[in-house]
Amino acid sequence: MEKLVCDRCGFELTEKQDVFLALDGIDAWCNAQKARGQEPRGVFPCKYYFQCKGEMILITEKDARKRKKGLFGQDRTK
Ligand SMILES: [Zn+2]
């Protein structure tokens, strides 16, 4: 499962169709940001961009598991 979360206000998009459409437009957003001299943080602007100036970050369940393992999976047996 994938979802998109705003990095400023926390707005979430979890509908498969919304995520799919967002990923489809990622190139357009990245090019637009680079044209303005800014590095894109996410895949497209938040729905509330004019208030929060946030960008939607793609989160996957796989990433979440990896982070957890990094916290607790360290090898300290020497
Ligand atoms: Zn936002």
N, CA, C, O and the ligand as a Tripos MOL2 file, in Angstrom:
@<TRIPOS>MOLECULE
protein
  313   311    79     0     0
PROTEIN
NO_CHARGES

@<TRIPOS>ATOM
      1 N           0.8340   -1.2140    0.0000 N.3       1 MET1
      2 CA          0.0000    0.0000    0.0000 C.3       1 MET1
      3 C           0.8650    1.2580    0.0000 C.2       1 MET1
      4 O           1.8670    1.3410    0.7100 O.2       1 MET1
      5 N           0.4690    2.2070   -0.7870 N.am      2 GLU2
      6 CA          1.1700    3.4760   -0.8380 C.3       2 GLU2
      7 C           0.2080    4.5850   -0.4710 C.2       2 GLU2
      8 O          -0.9900    4.5000   -0.7440 O.2       2 GLU2
      9 N           0.7350    5.6220    0.1470 N.am      3 LYS3
     10 CA         -0.0950    6.7930    0.3910 C.3       3 LYS3
     11 C           0.7710    8.0390    0.2690 C.2       3 LYS3
     12 O           2.0000    7.9770    0.2970 O.2       3 LYS3
     13 N           0.0960    9.1600    0.1340 N.am      4 LEU4
     14 CA          0.7940   10.4360    0.0050 C.3       4 LEU4
     15 C           0.4580   11.2930    1.2210 C.2       4 LEU4
     16 O          -0.7030   11.4280    1.6080 O.2       4 LEU4
     17 N           1.5150   11.8730    1.8190 N.am      5 VAL5
     18 CA          1.3190   12.6940    3.0070 C.3       5 VAL5
     19 C           2.0000   14.0460    2.8040 C.2       5 VAL5
     20 O           3.1440   14.1090    2.3530 O.2       5 VAL5
     21 N           1.2940   15.1230    3.1370 N.am      6 CYS6
     22 CA          1.8790   16.4580    3.0380 C.3       6 CYS6
     23 C           2.9610   16.6160    4.1090 C.2       6 CYS6
     24 O           2.7450   16.2600    5.2670 O.2       6 CYS6
     25 N           4.1260   17.1510    3.7220 N.am      7 ASP7
     26 CA          5.2310   17.2740    4.6770 C.3       7 ASP7
     27 C           5.0900   18.4950    5.5810 C.2       7 ASP7
     28 O           5.9230   18.7070    6.4610 O.2       7 ASP7
     29 N           4.0560   19.2930    5.3780 N.am      8 ARG8
     30 CA          3.8530   20.4660    6.2360 C.3       8 ARG8
     31 C           2.6160   20.3420    7.1220 C.2       8 ARG8
     32 O           2.6980   20.4990    8.3400 O.2       8 ARG8
     33 N           1.4480   20.0530    6.4880 N.am      9 CYS9
     34 CA          0.2090   20.0610    7.2720 C.3       9 CYS9
     35 C          -0.2930   18.6600    7.5990 C.2       9 CYS9
     36 O          -1.2100   18.5040    8.4060 O.2       9 CYS9
     37 N           0.3050   17.6290    6.9740 N.am     10 GLY10
     38 CA         -0.0850   16.2640    7.3190 C.3      10 GLY10
     39 C          -1.2920   15.7380    6.5680 C.2      10 GLY10
     40 O          -1.7710   14.6440    6.8630 O.2      10 GLY10
     41 N          -1.7980   16.5050    5.5900 N.am     11 PHE11
     42 CA         -2.9190   16.0330    4.7690 C.3      11 PHE11
     43 C          -2.5490   14.7320    4.0610 C.2      11 PHE11
     44 O          -1.4520   14.6170    3.5130 O.2      11 PHE11
     45 N          -3.4440   13.7590    4.0660 N.am     12 GLU12
     46 CA         -3.1520   12.4510    3.4910 C.3      12 GLU12
     47 C          -4.0430   12.1290    2.3040 C.2      12 GLU12
     48 O          -5.2290   12.4600    2.2920 O.2      12 GLU12
     49 N          -3.4550   11.4790    1.3030 N.am     13 LEU13
     50 CA         -4.2230   10.8970    0.2030 C.3      13 LEU13
     51 C          -3.9700    9.3960    0.2250 C.2      13 LEU13
     52 O          -2.8390    8.9500    0.0330 O.2      13 LEU13
     53 N          -5.0140    8.6240    0.4560 N.am     14 THR14
     54 CA         -4.8290    7.1760    0.5350 C.3      14 THR14
     55 C          -5.5720    6.4320   -0.5680 C.2      14 THR14
     56 O          -5.3530    5.2370   -0.7650 O.2      14 THR14
     57 N          -6.4570    7.1380   -1.2960 N.am     15 GLU15
     58 CA         -7.1940    6.4940   -2.3810 C.3      15 GLU15
     59 C          -6.2320    6.1030   -3.5020 C.2      15 GLU15
     60 O          -5.4260    6.9120   -3.9610 O.2      15 GLU15
     61 N          -6.3330    4.8600   -3.9250 N.am     16 LYS16
     62 CA         -5.4580    4.3300   -4.9660 C.3      16 LYS16
     63 C          -5.4720    5.2180   -6.2140 C.2      16 LYS16
     64 O          -4.4310    5.4810   -6.8170 O.2      16 LYS16
     65 N          -6.6550    5.6680   -6.5820 N.am     17 GLN17
     66 CA         -6.8080    6.4920   -7.7800 C.3      17 GLN17
     67 C          -6.0610    7.8220   -7.6290 C.2      17 GLN17
     68 O          -5.4170    8.2810   -8.5720 O.2      17 GLN17
     69 N          -6.1460    8.4390   -6.4460 N.am     18 ASP18
     70 CA         -5.4580    9.7050   -6.1880 C.3      18 ASP18
     71 C          -3.9460    9.5290   -6.2580 C.2      18 ASP18
     72 O          -3.2440   10.3470   -6.8540 O.2      18 ASP18
     73 N          -3.4460    8.4490   -5.6420 N.am     19 VAL19
     74 CA         -2.0040    8.1770   -5.6430 C.3      19 VAL19
     75 C          -1.5250    7.9440   -7.0760 C.2      19 VAL19
     76 O          -0.4790    8.4460   -7.4870 O.2      19 VAL19
     77 N          -2.3120    7.1740   -7.8220 N.am     20 PHE20
     78 CA         -1.9530    6.8640   -9.1980 C.3      20 PHE20
     79 C          -1.8700    8.1300  -10.0500 C.2      20 PHE20
     80 O          -0.9160    8.3150  -10.8060 O.2      20 PHE20
     81 N          -2.8610    8.9890   -9.9250 N.am     21 LEU21
     82 CA         -2.8710   10.2350  -10.6990 C.3      21 LEU21
     83 C          -1.6990   11.1340  -10.3090 C.2      21 LEU21
     84 O          -1.1030   11.7910  -11.1620 O.2      21 LEU21
     85 N          -1.3790   11.1590   -9.0320 N.am     22 ALA22
     86 CA         -0.2770   11.9780   -8.5420 C.3      22 ALA22
     87 C           1.0500   11.5120   -9.1350 C.2      22 ALA22
     88 O           1.8580   12.3200   -9.5940 O.2      22 ALA22
     89 N           1.2580   10.2010   -9.1190 N.am     23 LEU23
     90 CA          2.5090    9.6520   -9.6410 C.3      23 LEU23
     91 C           2.6110    9.8850  -11.1480 C.2      23 LEU23
     92 O           3.7040   10.0340  -11.6940 O.2      23 LEU23
     93 N           1.4580    9.9130  -11.8060 N.am     24 ASP24
     94 CA          1.4160   10.1540  -13.2410 C.3      24 ASP24
     95 C           1.8930   11.5740  -13.5660 C.2      24 ASP24
     96 O           2.4330   11.8140  -14.6460 O.2      24 ASP24
     97 N           1.6960   12.5130  -12.6400 N.am     25 GLY25
     98 CA          2.0540   13.8970  -12.8970 C.3      25 GLY25
     99 C           3.3630   14.3330  -12.2600 C.2      25 GLY25
    100 O           3.6760   15.5230  -12.2400 O.2      25 GLY25
    101 N           4.1380   13.3730  -11.7350 N.am     26 ILE26
    102 CA          5.3500   13.7000  -10.9790 C.3      26 ILE26
    103 C           6.3750   14.4590  -11.8230 C.2      26 ILE26
    104 O           7.0150   15.3870  -11.3270 O.2      26 ILE26
    105 N           6.5360   14.0790  -13.0810 N.am     27 ASP27
    106 CA          7.5120   14.7490  -13.9400 C.3      27 ASP27
    107 C           7.1710   16.2200  -14.1290 C.2      27 ASP27
    108 O           8.0470   17.0830  -14.0860 O.2      27 ASP27
    109 N           5.8950   16.4930  -14.3380 N.am     28 ALA28
    110 CA          5.4470   17.8670  -14.5550 C.3      28 ALA28
    111 C           5.7540   18.7310  -13.3370 C.2      28 ALA28
    112 O           6.2200   19.8620  -13.4760 O.2      28 ALA28
    113 N           5.4940   18.1980  -12.1390 N.am     29 TRP29
    114 CA          5.7510   18.9500  -10.9040 C.3      29 TRP29
    115 C           7.2500   19.1730  -10.6950 C.2      29 TRP29
    116 O           7.6760   20.2750  -10.3490 O.2      29 TRP29
    117 N           8.0460   18.1240  -10.9070 N.am     30 CYS30
    118 CA          9.4970   18.2300  -10.7290 C.3      30 CYS30
    119 C          10.0740   19.2700  -11.6920 C.2      30 CYS30
    120 O          10.9040   20.0920  -11.3030 O.2      30 CYS30
    121 N           9.6330   19.2290  -12.9390 N.am     31 ASN31
    122 CA         10.1280   20.1850  -13.9310 C.3      31 ASN31
    123 C           9.7190   21.6080  -13.5670 C.2      31 ASN31
    124 O          10.5010   22.5450  -13.7290 O.2      31 ASN31
    125 N           8.4960   21.7660  -13.0780 N.am     32 ALA32
    126 CA          7.9990   23.0900  -12.7040 C.3      32 ALA32
    127 C           8.8200   23.6600  -11.5510 C.2      32 ALA32
    128 O           9.1630   24.8420  -11.5510 O.2      32 ALA32
    129 N           9.1360   22.8050  -10.5550 N.am     33 GLN33
    130 CA          9.9240   23.2520   -9.4020 C.3      33 GLN33
    131 C          11.3460   23.6180   -9.8150 C.2      33 GLN33
    132 O          11.8810   24.6350   -9.3740 O.2      33 GLN33
    133 N          11.9600   22.7880  -10.6630 N.am     34 LYS34
    134 CA         13.3340   23.0550  -11.1160 C.3      34 LYS34
    135 C          13.3920   24.3300  -11.9340 C.2      34 LYS34
    136 O          14.3670   25.0780  -11.8620 O.2      34 LYS34
    137 N          12.3360   24.5820  -12.7200 N.am     35 ALA35
    138 CA         12.2730   25.8030  -13.5190 C.3      35 ALA35
    139 C          12.2470   27.0350  -12.6200 C.2      35 ALA35
    140 O          12.7070   28.1070  -13.0130 O.2      35 ALA35
    141 N          11.7020   26.8770  -11.4000 N.am     36 ARG36
    142 CA         11.6630   27.9660  -10.4230 C.3      36 ARG36
    143 C          12.9130   27.9980   -9.5480 C.2      36 ARG36
    144 O          13.0160   28.8040   -8.6230 O.2      36 ARG36
    145 N          13.8710   27.0990   -9.8540 N.am     37 GLY37
    146 CA         15.1130   27.0590   -9.0840 C.3      37 GLY37
    147 C          14.9640   26.3850   -7.7410 C.2      37 GLY37
    148 O          15.7700   26.6120   -6.8380 O.2      37 GLY37
    149 N          13.9260   25.5410   -7.5930 N.am     38 GLN38
    150 CA         13.7100   24.8380   -6.3320 C.3      38 GLN38
    151 C          13.7920   23.3400   -6.5360 C.2      38 GLN38
    152 O          13.4090   22.8150   -7.5820 O.2      38 GLN38
    153 N          14.2970   22.6640   -5.5210 N.am     39 GLU39
    154 CA         14.3970   21.2170   -5.5590 C.3      39 GLU39
    155 C          13.0800   20.6400   -5.0430 C.2      39 GLU39
    156 O          12.6850   20.9340   -3.9150 O.2      39 GLU39
    157 N          12.3860   19.8160   -5.8550 N.am     40 PRO40
    158 CA         11.1260   19.2450   -5.3760 C.3      40 PRO40
    159 C          11.3460   18.2850   -4.2040 C.2      40 PRO40
    160 O          12.2240   17.4240   -4.2650 O.2      40 PRO40
    161 N          10.5550   18.4280   -3.1450 N.am     41 ARG41
    162 CA         10.6640   17.5110   -2.0020 C.3      41 ARG41
    163 C           9.7390   16.3210   -2.1870 C.2      41 ARG41
    164 O          10.0530   15.1990   -1.7910 O.2      41 ARG41
    165 N           8.5900   16.5900   -2.7970 N.am     42 GLY42
    166 CA          7.5960   15.5340   -2.9440 C.3      42 GLY42
    167 C           7.2240   15.3240   -4.3900 C.2      42 GLY42
    168 O           7.9890   15.6670   -5.2910 O.2      42 GLY42
    169 N           6.0370   14.7550   -4.6210 N.am     43 VAL43
    170 CA          5.6370   14.4170   -5.9810 C.3      43 VAL43
    171 C           4.6610   15.4300   -6.5710 C.2      43 VAL43
    172 O           4.5050   15.5000   -7.7900 O.2      43 VAL43
    173 N           4.0090   16.2110   -5.7250 N.am     44 PHE44
    174 CA          3.1420   17.2880   -6.2210 C.3      44 PHE44
    175 C           2.7070   18.1640   -5.0510 C.2      44 PHE44
    176 O           2.8130   17.7450   -3.8990 O.2      44 PHE44
    177 N           2.2210   19.3690   -5.3260 N.am     45 PRO45
    178 CA          1.8700   20.2620   -4.2260 C.3      45 PRO45
    179 C           0.6510   19.7690   -3.4500 C.2      45 PRO45
    180 O          -0.2500   19.1450   -4.0100 O.2      45 PRO45
    181 N           0.6430   20.0590   -2.1680 N.am     46 CYS46
    182 CA         -0.4930   19.7280   -1.3020 C.3      46 CYS46
    183 C          -1.7460   20.4390   -1.7940 C.2      46 CYS46
    184 O          -1.6770   21.4960   -2.4210 O.2      46 CYS46
    185 N          -2.8830   19.8390   -1.4980 N.am     47 LYS47
    186 CA         -4.1770   20.4330   -1.8080 C.3      47 LYS47
    187 C          -4.3060   21.8280   -1.1720 C.2      47 LYS47
    188 O          -4.9760   22.7080   -1.7120 O.2      47 LYS47
    189 N          -3.6500   22.0080   -0.0160 N.am     48 TYR48
    190 CA         -3.7210   23.2800    0.7070 C.3      48 TYR48
    191 C          -2.4270   24.0730    0.5550 C.2      48 TYR48
    192 O          -2.0330   24.8170    1.4530 O.2      48 TYR48
    193 N          -1.7720   23.9050   -0.5900 N.am     49 TYR49
    194 CA         -0.4460   24.4890   -0.8240 C.3      49 TYR49
    195 C          -0.3790   25.9800   -0.4970 C.2      49 TYR49
    196 O           0.6250   26.4490    0.0390 O.2      49 TYR49
    197 N          -1.4270   26.7210   -0.8120 N.am     50 PHE50
    198 CA         -1.3980   28.1710   -0.6070 C.3      50 PHE50
    199 C          -1.3540   28.5320    0.8820 C.2      50 PHE50
    200 O          -0.8730   29.6030    1.2510 O.2      50 PHE50
    201 N          -1.8560   27.6370    1.7270 N.am     51 GLN51
    202 CA         -1.7580   27.8640    3.1720 C.3      51 GLN51
    203 C          -0.4790   27.2610    3.7580 C.2      51 GLN51
    204 O           0.2210   27.9140    4.5330 O.2      51 GLN51
    205 N          -0.1750   26.0100    3.3850 N.am     52 CYS52
    206 CA          0.8880   25.2940    4.1050 C.3      52 CYS52
    207 C           2.2100   25.2370    3.3330 C.2      52 CYS52
    208 O           3.2430   24.9210    3.9230 O.2      52 CYS52
    209 N           2.2010   25.5370    2.0240 N.am     53 LYS53
    210 CA          3.4110   25.4440    1.1990 C.3      53 LYS53
    211 C           4.0420   24.0470    1.2490 C.2      53 LYS53
    212 O           5.2440   23.8930    1.0320 O.2      53 LYS53
    213 N           3.2310   23.0520    1.5330 N.am     54 GLY54
    214 CA          3.7280   21.6820    1.6470 C.3      54 GLY54
    215 C           3.7000   20.9360    0.3210 C.2      54 GLY54
    216 O           3.0320   21.3390   -0.6310 O.2      54 GLY54
    217 N           4.4470   19.8360    0.2880 N.am     55 GLU55
    218 CA          4.4350   18.9560   -0.8700 C.3      55 GLU55
    219 C           4.0880   17.5510   -0.4050 C.2      55 GLU55
    220 O           4.4060   17.1520    0.7150 O.2      55 GLU55
    221 N           3.4330   16.8130   -1.2840 N.am     56 MET56
    222 CA          3.0100   15.4620   -0.9400 C.3      56 MET56
    223 C           4.1690   14.4800   -1.0990 C.2      56 MET56
    224 O           4.7570   14.3710   -2.1750 O.2      56 MET56
    225 N           4.4900   13.7680   -0.0210 N.am     57 ILE57
    226 CA          5.5710   12.7870   -0.0020 C.3      57 ILE57
    227 C           4.9750   11.3890   -0.1030 C.2      57 ILE57
    228 O           4.0080   11.0620    0.5850 O.2      57 ILE57
    229 N           5.5660   10.5660   -0.9700 N.am     58 LEU58
    230 CA          5.0740    9.1960   -1.1280 C.3      58 LEU58
    231 C           5.6020    8.3080   -0.0010 C.2      58 LEU58
    232 O           6.8090    8.2150    0.2230 O.2      58 LEU58
    233 N           4.6740    7.6610    0.7010 N.am     59 ILE59
    234 CA          5.0340    6.7550    1.7920 C.3      59 ILE59
    235 C           4.5890    5.3520    1.4110 C.2      59 ILE59
    236 O           3.4510    5.1630    0.9830 O.2      59 ILE59
    237 N           5.4590    4.3730    1.5590 N.am     60 THR60
    238 CA          5.0480    2.9860    1.3060 C.3      60 THR60
    239 C           5.1930    2.1780    2.5870 C.2      60 THR60
    240 O           6.0210    2.4960    3.4410 O.2      60 THR60
    241 N           4.4010    1.1520    2.7130 N.am     61 GLU61
    242 CA          4.4620    0.2790    3.8860 C.3      61 GLU61
    243 C           5.8490   -0.3420    4.0200 C.2      61 GLU61
    244 O           6.3570   -0.5310    5.1260 O.2      61 GLU61
    245 N           6.4480   -0.6550    2.8800 N.am     62 LYS62
    246 CA          7.7750   -1.2580    2.8540 C.3      62 LYS62
    247 C           8.8060   -0.3470    3.5340 C.2      62 LYS62
    248 O           9.6370   -0.8080    4.3160 O.2      62 LYS62
    249 N           8.7350    0.9560    3.2210 N.am     63 ASP63
    250 CA          9.6450    1.9210    3.8310 C.3      63 ASP63
    251 C           9.4730    1.9490    5.3410 C.2      63 ASP63
    252 O          10.4550    2.0080    6.0820 O.2      63 ASP63
    253 N           8.2360    1.9080    5.7940 N.am     64 ALA64
    254 CA          7.9530    1.9570    7.2240 C.3      64 ALA64
    255 C           8.5800    0.7650    7.9320 C.2      64 ALA64
    256 O           9.1470    0.9070    9.0150 O.2      64 ALA64
    257 N           8.4770   -0.4010    7.3230 N.am     65 ARG65
    258 CA          9.0720   -1.6000    7.9250 C.3      65 ARG65
    259 C          10.5870   -1.4860    7.9860 C.2      65 ARG65
    260 O          11.2060   -1.8860    8.9710 O.2      65 ARG65
    261 N          11.1830   -0.9380    6.9260 N.am     66 LYS66
    262 CA         12.6410   -0.8060    6.8550 C.3      66 LYS66
    263 C          13.1550    0.0880    7.9830 C.2      66 LYS66
    264 O          14.1750   -0.2000    8.6080 O.2      66 LYS66
    265 N          12.4100    1.2000    8.2340 N.am     67 ARG67
    266 CA         12.8220    2.1230    9.2960 C.3      67 ARG67
    267 C          12.7860    1.4450   10.6550 C.2      67 ARG67
    268 O          13.6760    1.6410   11.4830 O.2      67 ARG67
    269 N          11.7430    0.6430   10.8780 N.am     68 LYS68
    270 CA         11.5920   -0.0330   12.1530 C.3      68 LYS68
    271 C          12.7400   -1.0090   12.3780 C.2      68 LYS68
    272 O          13.2860   -1.1050   13.4770 O.2      68 LYS68
    273 N          13.0930   -1.7260   11.3270 N.am     69 LYS69
    274 CA         14.1710   -2.6870   11.4280 C.3      69 LYS69
    275 C          15.4990   -1.9780   11.7330 C.2      69 LYS69
    276 O          16.3380   -2.4830   12.4800 O.2      69 LYS69
    277 N          15.6610   -0.7900   11.1300 N.am     70 GLY70
    278 CA         16.8740   -0.0220   11.3760 C.3      70 GLY70
    279 C          17.0030    0.3730   12.8340 C.2      70 GLY70
    280 O          18.1080    0.4590   13.3700 O.2      70 GLY70
    281 N          15.8770    0.6110   13.4690 N.am     71 LEU71
    282 CA         15.8960    1.0090   14.8810 C.3      71 LEU71
    283 C          16.2350   -0.1560   15.8030 C.2      71 LEU71
    284 O          17.0090   -0.0100   16.7490 O.2      71 LEU71
    285 N          15.6370   -1.3260   15.5120 N.am     72 PHE72
    286 CA         15.7550   -2.4360   16.4590 C.3      72 PHE72
    287 C          16.6260   -3.5760   15.9410 C.2      72 PHE72
    288 O          16.9160   -4.5190   16.6780 O.2      72 PHE72
    289 N          17.0440   -3.4960   14.6810 N.am     73 GLY73
    290 CA         17.7530   -4.6300   14.1040 C.3      73 GLY73
    291 C          19.2720   -4.4910   14.1390 C.2      73 GLY73
    292 O          19.9690   -5.1820   13.3960 O.2      73 GLY73
    293 N          19.7950   -3.6090   14.9910 N.am     74 GLN74
    294 CA         21.2420   -3.4220   15.0240 C.3      74 GLN74
    295 C          21.9450   -4.5900   15.7090 C.2      74 GLN74
    296 O          21.4790   -5.1310   16.7120 O.2      74 GLN74
    297 N          23.0810   -4.9540   15.1300 N.am     75 ASP75
    298 CA         23.8440   -6.0850   15.6660 C.3      75 ASP75
    299 C          24.8640   -5.5790   16.6820 C.2      75 ASP75
    300 O          25.8480   -4.9340   16.3190 O.2      75 ASP75
    301 N          24.6220   -5.8760   17.9540 N.am     76 ARG76
    302 CA         25.5430   -5.4290   19.0150 C.3      76 ARG76
    303 C          26.1750   -6.6190   19.7200 C.2      76 ARG76
    304 O          26.6030   -6.5040   20.8680 O.2      76 ARG76
    305 N          26.2360   -7.7670   19.0390 N.am     77 THR77
    306 CA         26.8040   -8.9650   19.6840 C.3      77 THR77
    307 C          28.2290   -9.1570   19.2260 C.2      77 THR77
    308 O          28.4810   -9.8480   18.2380 O.2      77 THR77
    309 N          29.1710   -8.5480   19.9390 N.am     78 LYS78
    310 CA         30.5820   -8.7060   19.5690 C.3      78 LYS78
    311 C          31.3480   -9.3960   20.6790 C.2      78 LYS78
    312 O          32.5520   -9.6180   20.5520 O.2      78 LYS78
    313 ZN         -0.2910   20.6090    3.2300 Zn       79 ZN79
@<TRIPOS>BOND
     1     1     2 1
     2     2     3 1
     3     3     4 2
     4     3     5 am
     5     5     6 1
     6     6     7 1
     7     7     8 2
     8     7     9 am
     9     9    10 1
    10    10    11 1
    11    11    12 2
    12    11    13 am
    13    13    14 1
    14    14    15 1
    15    15    16 2
    16    15    17 am
    17    17    18 1
    18    18    19 1
    19    19    20 2
    20    19    21 am
    21    21    22 1
    22    22    23 1
    23    23    24 2
    24    23    25 am
    25    25    26 1
    26    26    27 1
    27    27    28 2
    28    27    29 am
    29    29    30 1
    30    30    31 1
    31    31    32 2
    32    31    33 am
    33    33    34 1
    34    34    35 1
    35    35    36 2
    36    35    37 am
    37    37    38 1
    38    38    39 1
    39    39    40 2
    40    39    41 am
    41    41    42 1
    42    42    43 1
    43    43    44 2
    44    43    45 am
    45    45    46 1
    46    46    47 1
    47    47    48 2
    48    47    49 am
    49    49    50 1
    50    50    51 1
    51    51    52 2
    52    51    53 am
    53    53    54 1
    54    54    55 1
    55    55    56 2
    56    55    57 am
    57    57    58 1
    58    58    59 1
    59    59    60 2
    60    59    61 am
    61    61    62 1
    62    62    63 1
    63    63    64 2
    64    63    65 am
    65    65    66 1
    66    66    67 1
    67    67    68 2
    68    67    69 am
    69    69    70 1
    70    70    71 1
    71    71    72 2
    72    71    73 am
    73    73    74 1
    74    74    75 1
    75    75    76 2
    76    75    77 am
    77    77    78 1
    78    78    79 1
    79    79    80 2
    80    79    81 am
    81    81    82 1
    82    82    83 1
    83    83    84 2
    84    83    85 am
    85    85    86 1
    86    86    87 1
    87    87    88 2
    88    87    89 am
    89    89    90 1
    90    90    91 1
    91    91    92 2
    92    91    93 am
    93    93    94 1
    94    94    95 1
    95    95    96 2
    96    95    97 am
    97    97    98 1
    98    98    99 1
    99    99   100 2
   100    99   101 am
   101   101   102 1
   102   102   103 1
   103   103   104 2
   104   103   105 am
   105   105   106 1
   106   106   107 1
   107   107   108 2
   108   107   109 am
   109   109   110 1
   110   110   111 1
   111   111   112 2
   112   111   113 am
   113   113   114 1
   114   114   115 1
   115   115   116 2
   116   115   117 am
   117   117   118 1
   118   118   119 1
   119   119   120 2
   120   119   121 am
   121   121   122 1
   122   122   123 1
   123   123   124 2
   124   123   125 am
   125   125   126 1
   126   126   127 1
   127   127   128 2
   128   127   129 am
   129   129   130 1
   130   130   131 1
   131   131   132 2
   132   131   133 am
   133   133   134 1
   134   134   135 1
   135   135   136 2
   136   135   137 am
   137   137   138 1
   138   138   139 1
   139   139   140 2
   140   139   141 am
   141   141   142 1
   142   142   143 1
   143   143   144 2
   144   143   145 am
   145   145   146 1
   146   146   147 1
   147   147   148 2
   148   147   149 am
   149   149   150 1
   150   150   151 1
   151   151   152 2
   152   151   153 am
   153   153   154 1
   154   154   155 1
   155   155   156 2
   156   155   157 am
   157   157   158 1
   158   158   159 1
   159   159   160 2
   160   159   161 am
   161   161   162 1
   162   162   163 1
   163   163   164 2
   164   163   165 am
   165   165   166 1
   166   166   167 1
   167   167   168 2
   168   167   169 am
   169   169   170 1
   170   170   171 1
   171   171   172 2
   172   171   173 am
   173   173   174 1
   174   174   175 1
   175   175   176 2
   176   175   177 am
   177   177   178 1
   178   178   179 1
   179   179   180 2
   180   179   181 am
   181   181   182 1
   182   182   183 1
   183   183   184 2
   184   183   185 am
   185   185   186 1
   186   186   187 1
   187   187   188 2
   188   187   189 am
   189   189   190 1
   190   190   191 1
   191   191   192 2
   192   191   193 am
   193   193   194 1
   194   194   195 1
   195   195   196 2
   196   195   197 am
   197   197   198 1
   198   198   199 1
   199   199   200 2
   200   199   201 am
   201   201   202 1
   202   202   203 1
   203   203   204 2
   204   203   205 am
   205   205   206 1
   206   206   207 1
   207   207   208 2
   208   207   209 am
   209   209   210 1
   210   210   211 1
   211   211   212 2
   212   211   213 am
   213   213   214 1
   214   214   215 1
   215   215   216 2
   216   215   217 am
   217   217   218 1
   218   218   219 1
   219   219   220 2
   220   219   221 am
   221   221   222 1
   222   222   223 1
   223   223   224 2
   224   223   225 am
   225   225   226 1
   226   226   227 1
   227   227   228 2
   228   227   229 am
   229   229   230 1
   230   230   231 1
   231   231   232 2
   232   231   233 am
   233   233   234 1
   234   234   235 1
   235   235   236 2
   236   235   237 am
   237   237   238 1
   238   238   239 1
   239   239   240 2
   240   239   241 am
   241   241   242 1
   242   242   243 1
   243   243   244 2
   244   243   245 am
   245   245   246 1
   246   246   247 1
   247   247   248 2
   248   247   249 am
   249   249   250 1
   250   250   251 1
   251   251   252 2
   252   251   253 am
   253   253   254 1
   254   254   255 1
   255   255   256 2
   256   255   257 am
   257   257   258 1
   258   258   259 1
   259   259   260 2
   260   259   261 am
   261   261   262 1
   262   262   263 1
   263   263   264 2
   264   263   265 am
   265   265   266 1
   266   266   267 1
   267   267   268 2
   268   267   269 am
   269   269   270 1
   270   270   271 1
   271   271   272 2
   272   271   273 am
   273   273   274 1
   274   274   275 1
   275   275   276 2
   276   275   277 am
   277   277   278 1
   278   278   279 1
   279   279   280 2
   280   279   281 am
   281   281   282 1
   282   282   283 1
   283   283   284 2
   284   283   285 am
   285   285   286 1
   286   286   287 1
   287   287   288 2
   288   287   289 am
   289   289   290 1
   290   290   291 1
   291   291   292 2
   292   291   293 am
   293   293   294 1
   294   294   295 1
   295   295   296 2
   296   295   297 am
   297   297   298 1
   298   298   299 1
   299   299   300 2
   300   299   301 am
   301   301   302 1
   302   302   303 1
   303   303   304 2
   304   303   305 am
   305   305   306 1
   306   306   307 1
   307   307   308 2
   308   307   309 am
   309   309   310 1
   310   310   311 1
   311   311   312 2
@<TRIPOS>SUBSTRUCTURE
     1 MET1         2 RESIDUE 1 A MET
     2 GLU2         6 RESIDUE 1 A GLU
     3 LYS3        10 RESIDUE 1 A LYS
     4 LEU4        14 RESIDUE 1 A LEU
     5 VAL5        18 RESIDUE 1 A VAL
     6 CYS6        22 RESIDUE 1 A CYS
     7 ASP7        26 RESIDUE 1 A ASP
     8 ARG8        30 RESIDUE 1 A ARG
     9 CYS9        34 RESIDUE 1 A CYS
    10 GLY10       38 RESIDUE 1 A GLY
    11 PHE11       42 RESIDUE 1 A PHE
    12 GLU12       46 RESIDUE 1 A GLU
    13 LEU13       50 RESIDUE 1 A LEU
    14 THR14       54 RESIDUE 1 A THR
    15 GLU15       58 RESIDUE 1 A GLU
    16 LYS16       62 RESIDUE 1 A LYS
    17 GLN17       66 RESIDUE 1 A GLN
    18 ASP18       70 RESIDUE 1 A ASP
    19 VAL19       74 RESIDUE 1 A VAL
    20 PHE20       78 RESIDUE 1 A PHE
    21 LEU21       82 RESIDUE 1 A LEU
    22 ALA22       86 RESIDUE 1 A ALA
    23 LEU23       90 RESIDUE 1 A LEU
    24 ASP24       94 RESIDUE 1 A ASP
    25 GLY25       98 RESIDUE 1 A GLY
    26 ILE26      102 RESIDUE 1 A ILE
    27 ASP27      106 RESIDUE 1 A ASP
    28 ALA28      110 RESIDUE 1 A ALA
    29 TRP29      114 RESIDUE 1 A TRP
    30 CYS30      118 RESIDUE 1 A CYS
    31 ASN31      122 RESIDUE 1 A ASN
    32 ALA32      126 RESIDUE 1 A ALA
    33 GLN33      130 RESIDUE 1 A GLN
    34 LYS34      134 RESIDUE 1 A LYS
    35 ALA35      138 RESIDUE 1 A ALA
    36 ARG36      142 RESIDUE 1 A ARG
    37 GLY37      146 RESIDUE 1 A GLY
    38 GLN38      150 RESIDUE 1 A GLN
    39 GLU39      154 RESIDUE 1 A GLU
    40 PRO40      158 RESIDUE 1 A PRO
    41 ARG41      162 RESIDUE 1 A ARG
    42 GLY42      166 RESIDUE 1 A GLY
    43 VAL43      170 RESIDUE 1 A VAL
    44 PHE44      174 RESIDUE 1 A PHE
    45 PRO45      178 RESIDUE 1 A PRO
    46 CYS46      182 RESIDUE 1 A CYS
    47 LYS47      186 RESIDUE 1 A LYS
    48 TYR48      190 RESIDUE 1 A TYR
    49 TYR49      194 RESIDUE 1 A TYR
    50 PHE50      198 RESIDUE 1 A PHE
    51 GLN51      202 RESIDUE 1 A GLN
    52 CYS52      206 RESIDUE 1 A CYS
    53 LYS53      210 RESIDUE 1 A LYS
    54 GLY54      214 RESIDUE 1 A GLY
    55 GLU55      218 RESIDUE 1 A GLU
    56 MET56      222 RESIDUE 1 A MET
    57 ILE57      226 RESIDUE 1 A ILE
    58 LEU58      230 RESIDUE 1 A LEU
    59 ILE59      234 RESIDUE 1 A ILE
    60 THR60      238 RESIDUE 1 A THR
    61 GLU61      242 RESIDUE 1 A GLU
    62 LYS62      246 RESIDUE 1 A LYS
    63 ASP63      250 RESIDUE 1 A ASP
    64 ALA64      254 RESIDUE 1 A ALA
    65 ARG65      258 RESIDUE 1 A ARG
    66 LYS66      262 RESIDUE 1 A LYS
    67 ARG67      266 RESIDUE 1 A ARG
    68 LYS68      270 RESIDUE 1 A LYS
    69 LYS69      274 RESIDUE 1 A LYS
    70 GLY70      278 RESIDUE 1 A GLY
    71 LEU71      282 RESIDUE 1 A LEU
    72 PHE72      286 RESIDUE 1 A PHE
    73 GLY73      290 RESIDUE 1 A GLY
    74 GLN74      294 RESIDUE 1 A GLN
    75 ASP75      298 RESIDUE 1 A ASP
    76 ARG76      302 RESIDUE 1 A ARG
    77 THR77      306 RESIDUE 1 A THR
    78 LYS78      310 RESIDUE 1 A LYS
    79 ZN79       313 GROUP 0 **** ****
